[in-house]
Amino acid sequence: GTDRDEVFIGRIRKDISHPNGLSFWCVSDNLRKGAATNAVQIAELLINEGAAKV
């Protein structure tokens, strides 16, 4: 991993296959931004909804 949370977006273009579509290039550290961030967000949701006690 890169130990960075950034998500980089580039080459934003109009997608000619859909009238309101966009095409773009996106890169990130999937394990850090995806799995780890998702786990934290689920834990925060459970705590905020009272389903889990800290």
N, CA, C and O atoms as CSV, one atom per row, in Angstrom:
chain,resi,resn,atom,element,x,y,z
A,1,GLY,N,N,0.818,-1.189,0.000
A,1,GLY,CA,C,0.000,0.000,0.000
A,1,GLY,C,C,0.860,1.250,0.000
A,1,GLY,O,O,2.077,1.186,0.176
A,2,THR,N,N,0.235,2.345,-0.192
A,2,THR,CA,C,0.949,3.614,-0.240
A,2,THR,C,C,0.825,4.395,1.057
A,2,THR,O,O,1.469,5.432,1.217
A,3,ASP,N,N,0.003,3.913,1.990
A,3,ASP,CA,C,-0.263,4.629,3.240
A,3,ASP,C,C,-0.809,6.025,2.985
A,3,ASP,O,O,-0.519,6.959,3.732
A,4,ARG,N,N,-1.595,6.163,1.934
A,4,ARG,CA,C,-2.203,7.455,1.596
A,4,ARG,C,C,-3.686,7.236,1.335
A,4,ARG,O,O,-4.078,6.238,0.730
A,5,ASP,N,N,-4.515,8.183,1.799
A,5,ASP,CA,C,-5.961,8.072,1.628
A,5,ASP,C,C,-6.472,8.707,0.341
A,5,ASP,O,O,-7.650,8.574,0.011
A,6,GLU,N,N,-5.601,9.394,-0.386
A,6,GLU,CA,C,-6.064,10.129,-1.561
A,6,GLU,C,C,-6.622,9.190,-2.635
A,6,GLU,O,O,-6.196,8.045,-2.788
A,7,VAL,N,N,-7.584,9.727,-3.358
A,7,VAL,CA,C,-8.099,9.089,-4.568
A,7,VAL,C,C,-7.809,10.065,-5.689
A,7,VAL,O,O,-8.196,11.231,-5.618
A,8,PHE,N,N,-7.131,9.597,-6.720
A,8,PHE,CA,C,-6.752,10.465,-7.829
A,8,PHE,C,C,-7.677,10.225,-9.015
A,8,PHE,O,O,-7.907,9.084,-9.416
A,9,ILE,N,N,-8.203,11.310,-9.571
A,9,ILE,CA,C,-9.110,11.268,-10.719
A,9,ILE,C,C,-8.470,12.064,-11.845
A,9,ILE,O,O,-7.907,13.134,-11.612
A,10,GLY,N,N,-8.552,11.554,-13.045
A,10,GLY,CA,C,-7.988,12.270,-14.189
A,10,GLY,C,C,-8.699,11.895,-15.477
A,10,GLY,O,O,-9.577,11.032,-15.489
A,11,ARG,N,N,-8.316,12.542,-16.543
A,11,ARG,CA,C,-8.846,12.293,-17.880
A,11,ARG,C,C,-10.379,12.278,-17.902
A,11,ARG,O,O,-10.991,11.365,-18.455
A,12,ILE,N,N,-10.981,13.288,-17.300
A,12,ILE,CA,C,-12.441,13.381,-17.278
A,12,ILE,C,C,-12.916,13.792,-18.661
A,12,ILE,O,O,-12.512,14.823,-19.198
A,13,ARG,N,N,-13.778,12.965,-19.221
A,13,ARG,CA,C,-14.269,13.181,-20.583
A,13,ARG,C,C,-15.767,12.923,-20.644
A,13,ARG,O,O,-16.321,12.217,-19.801
A,14,LYS,N,N,-16.408,13.492,-21.634
A,14,LYS,CA,C,-17.802,13.200,-21.928
A,14,LYS,C,C,-17.882,11.770,-22.462
A,14,LYS,O,O,-17.108,11.391,-23.341
A,15,ASP,N,N,-18.818,10.973,-21.932
A,15,ASP,CA,C,-19.014,9.598,-22.395
A,15,ASP,C,C,-20.015,9.615,-23.543
A,15,ASP,O,O,-21.192,9.919,-23.345
A,16,ILE,N,N,-19.547,9.292,-24.729
A,16,ILE,CA,C,-20.428,9.385,-25.901
A,16,ILE,C,C,-21.472,8.268,-25.944
A,16,ILE,O,O,-22.374,8.309,-26.782
A,17,SER,N,N,-21.370,7.269,-25.056
A,17,SER,CA,C,-22.351,6.182,-25.048
A,17,SER,C,C,-23.591,6.512,-24.223
A,17,SER,O,O,-24.570,5.766,-24.255
A,18,HIS,N,N,-23.560,7.629,-23.480
A,18,HIS,CA,C,-24.709,8.030,-22.653
A,18,HIS,C,C,-24.800,9.547,-22.656
A,18,HIS,O,O,-23.786,10.223,-22.485
A,19,PRO,N,N,-26.005,10.099,-22.850
A,19,PRO,CA,C,-26.127,11.562,-22.967
A,19,PRO,C,C,-25.669,12.341,-21.733
A,19,PRO,O,O,-25.208,13.475,-21.867
A,20,ASN,N,N,-25.783,11.762,-20.542
A,20,ASN,CA,C,-25.352,12.445,-19.314
A,20,ASN,C,C,-24.142,11.765,-18.685
A,20,ASN,O,O,-23.864,11.972,-17.504
A,21,GLY,N,N,-23.421,10.959,-19.457
A,21,GLY,CA,C,-22.334,10.158,-18.910
A,21,GLY,C,C,-20.987,10.845,-18.913
A,21,GLY,O,O,-20.730,11.757,-19.700
A,22,LEU,N,N,-20.131,10.385,-18.012
A,22,LEU,CA,C,-18.741,10.822,-17.932
A,22,LEU,C,C,-17.850,9.590,-17.958
A,22,LEU,O,O,-18.245,8.513,-17.511
A,23,SER,N,N,-16.676,9.756,-18.473
A,23,SER,CA,C,-15.648,8.726,-18.445
A,23,SER,C,C,-14.445,9.337,-17.742
A,23,SER,O,O,-14.081,10.482,-18.012
A,24,PHE,N,N,-13.824,8.575,-16.837
A,24,PHE,CA,C,-12.668,9.110,-16.134
A,24,PHE,C,C,-11.747,7.990,-15.684
A,24,PHE,O,O,-12.133,6.822,-15.654
A,25,TRP,N,N,-10.525,8.365,-15.336
A,25,TRP,CA,C,-9.501,7.476,-14.823
A,25,TRP,C,C,-9.435,7.710,-13.320
A,25,TRP,O,O,-9.403,8.858,-12.876
A,26,CYS,N,N,-9.415,6.646,-12.535
A,26,CYS,CA,C,-9.411,6.763,-11.077
A,26,CYS,C,C,-8.429,5.744,-10.495
A,26,CYS,O,O,-8.398,4.589,-10.918
A,27,VAL,N,N,-7.624,6.185,-9.515
A,27,VAL,CA,C,-6.689,5.271,-8.858
A,27,VAL,C,C,-6.598,5.608,-7.368
A,27,VAL,O,O,-6.642,6.773,-6.973
A,28,SER,N,N,-6.469,4.558,-6.554
A,28,SER,CA,C,-6.310,4.739,-5.111
A,28,SER,C,C,-5.705,3.471,-4.521
A,28,SER,O,O,-5.554,2.467,-5.217
A,29,ASP,N,N,-5.364,3.519,-3.256
A,29,ASP,CA,C,-4.930,2.330,-2.528
A,29,ASP,C,C,-6.211,1.625,-2.086
A,29,ASP,O,O,-6.813,2.002,-1.080
A,30,ASN,N,N,-6.626,0.606,-2.833
A,30,ASN,CA,C,-7.917,-0.041,-2.595
A,30,ASN,C,C,-8.051,-0.637,-1.196
A,30,ASN,O,O,-9.113,-0.528,-0.583
A,31,LEU,N,N,-7.002,-1.261,-0.685
A,31,LEU,CA,C,-7.102,-1.858,0.643
A,31,LEU,C,C,-7.268,-0.801,1.714
A,31,LEU,O,O,-8.062,-0.969,2.639
A,32,ARG,N,N,-6.535,0.271,1.596
A,32,ARG,CA,C,-6.618,1.340,2.596
A,32,ARG,C,C,-7.917,2.117,2.461
A,32,ARG,O,O,-8.639,2.285,3.444
A,33,LYS,N,N,-8.220,2.585,1.282
A,33,LYS,CA,C,-9.392,3.427,1.079
A,33,LYS,C,C,-10.668,2.604,1.031
A,33,LYS,O,O,-11.714,3.048,1.506
A,34,GLY,N,N,-10.590,1.416,0.465
A,34,GLY,CA,C,-11.774,0.577,0.321
A,34,GLY,C,C,-12.125,-0.168,1.594
A,34,GLY,O,O,-13.042,0.225,2.316
A,35,ALA,N,N,-11.410,-1.227,1.869
A,35,ALA,CA,C,-11.743,-2.114,2.976
A,35,ALA,C,C,-11.617,-1.437,4.336
A,35,ALA,O,O,-12.533,-1.526,5.153
A,36,ALA,N,N,-10.506,-0.767,4.590
A,36,ALA,CA,C,-10.294,-0.158,5.902
A,36,ALA,C,C,-11.278,0.971,6.161
A,36,ALA,O,O,-11.872,1.039,7.237
A,37,THR,N,N,-11.456,1.847,5.199
A,37,THR,CA,C,-12.391,2.961,5.378
A,37,THR,C,C,-13.813,2.443,5.514
A,37,THR,O,O,-14.585,2.960,6.321
A,38,ASN,N,N,-14.168,1.430,4.736
A,38,ASN,CA,C,-15.501,0.853,4.818
A,38,ASN,C,C,-15.752,0.268,6.206
A,38,ASN,O,O,-16.837,0.451,6.758
A,39,ALA,N,N,-14.782,-0.426,6.777
A,39,ALA,CA,C,-14.933,-1.001,8.111
A,39,ALA,C,C,-15.143,0.086,9.159
A,39,ALA,O,O,-15.981,-0.065,10.048
A,40,VAL,N,N,-14.396,1.172,9.064
A,40,VAL,CA,C,-14.551,2.291,9.998
A,40,VAL,C,C,-15.929,2.922,9.840
A,40,VAL,O,O,-16.578,3.232,10.839
A,41,GLN,N,N,-16.387,3.116,8.615
A,41,GLN,CA,C,-17.696,3.726,8.382
A,41,GLN,C,C,-18.821,2.840,8.920
A,41,GLN,O,O,-19.790,3.356,9.477
A,42,ILE,N,N,-18.713,1.525,8.764
A,42,ILE,CA,C,-19.724,0.617,9.308
A,42,ILE,C,C,-19.724,0.688,10.830
A,42,ILE,O,O,-20.791,0.728,11.443
A,43,ALA,N,N,-18.546,0.704,11.447
A,43,ALA,CA,C,-18.461,0.807,12.906
A,43,ALA,C,C,-19.079,2.109,13.400
A,43,ALA,O,O,-19.806,2.112,14.393
A,44,GLU,N,N,-18.796,3.212,12.717
A,44,GLU,CA,C,-19.378,4.507,13.099
A,44,GLU,C,C,-20.894,4.479,12.980
A,44,GLU,O,O,-21.592,5.013,13.842
A,45,LEU,N,N,-21.407,3.867,11.931
A,45,LEU,CA,C,-22.857,3.767,11.743
A,45,LEU,C,C,-23.484,2.961,12.875
A,45,LEU,O,O,-24.505,3.364,13.432
A,46,LEU,N,N,-22.884,1.832,13.214
A,46,LEU,CA,C,-23.417,1.004,14.295
A,46,LEU,C,C,-23.399,1.745,15.622
A,46,LEU,O,O,-24.357,1.661,16.391
A,47,ILE,N,N,-22.327,2.466,15.900
A,47,ILE,CA,C,-22.236,3.234,17.143
A,47,ILE,C,C,-23.275,4.347,17.160
A,47,ILE,O,O,-23.962,4.537,18.164
A,48,ASN,N,N,-23.397,5.086,16.058
A,48,ASN,CA,C,-24.342,6.204,15.991
A,48,ASN,C,C,-25.787,5.742,16.078
A,48,ASN,O,O,-26.644,6.494,16.544
A,49,GLU,N,N,-26.076,4.525,15.643
A,49,GLU,CA,C,-27.444,4.012,15.687
A,49,GLU,C,C,-27.713,3.244,16.977
A,49,GLU,O,O,-28.808,2.712,17.163
A,50,GLY,N,N,-26.735,3.184,17.858
A,50,GLY,CA,C,-26.923,2.529,19.145
A,50,GLY,C,C,-26.845,1.014,19.087
A,50,GLY,O,O,-27.190,0.350,20.064
A,51,ALA,N,N,-26.403,0.448,17.976
A,51,ALA,CA,C,-26.325,-1.005,17.841
A,51,ALA,C,C,-25.070,-1.569,18.482
A,51,ALA,O,O,-24.987,-2.768,18.746
A,52,ALA,N,N,-24.100,-0.712,18.732
A,52,ALA,CA,C,-22.843,-1.167,19.338
A,52,ALA,C,C,-22.475,-0.228,20.469
A,52,ALA,O,O,-22.728,0.975,20.402
A,53,LYS,N,N,-21.884,-0.779,21.495
A,53,LYS,CA,C,-21.443,0.035,22.628
A,53,LYS,C,C,-19.928,0.118,22.612
A,53,LYS,O,O,-19.242,-0.867,22.337
A,54,VAL,N,N,-19.412,1.307,22.911
A,54,VAL,CA,C,-17.960,1.505,22.922
A,54,VAL,C,C,-17.433,1.274,24.309
A,54,VAL,O,O,-16.229,1.390,24.539
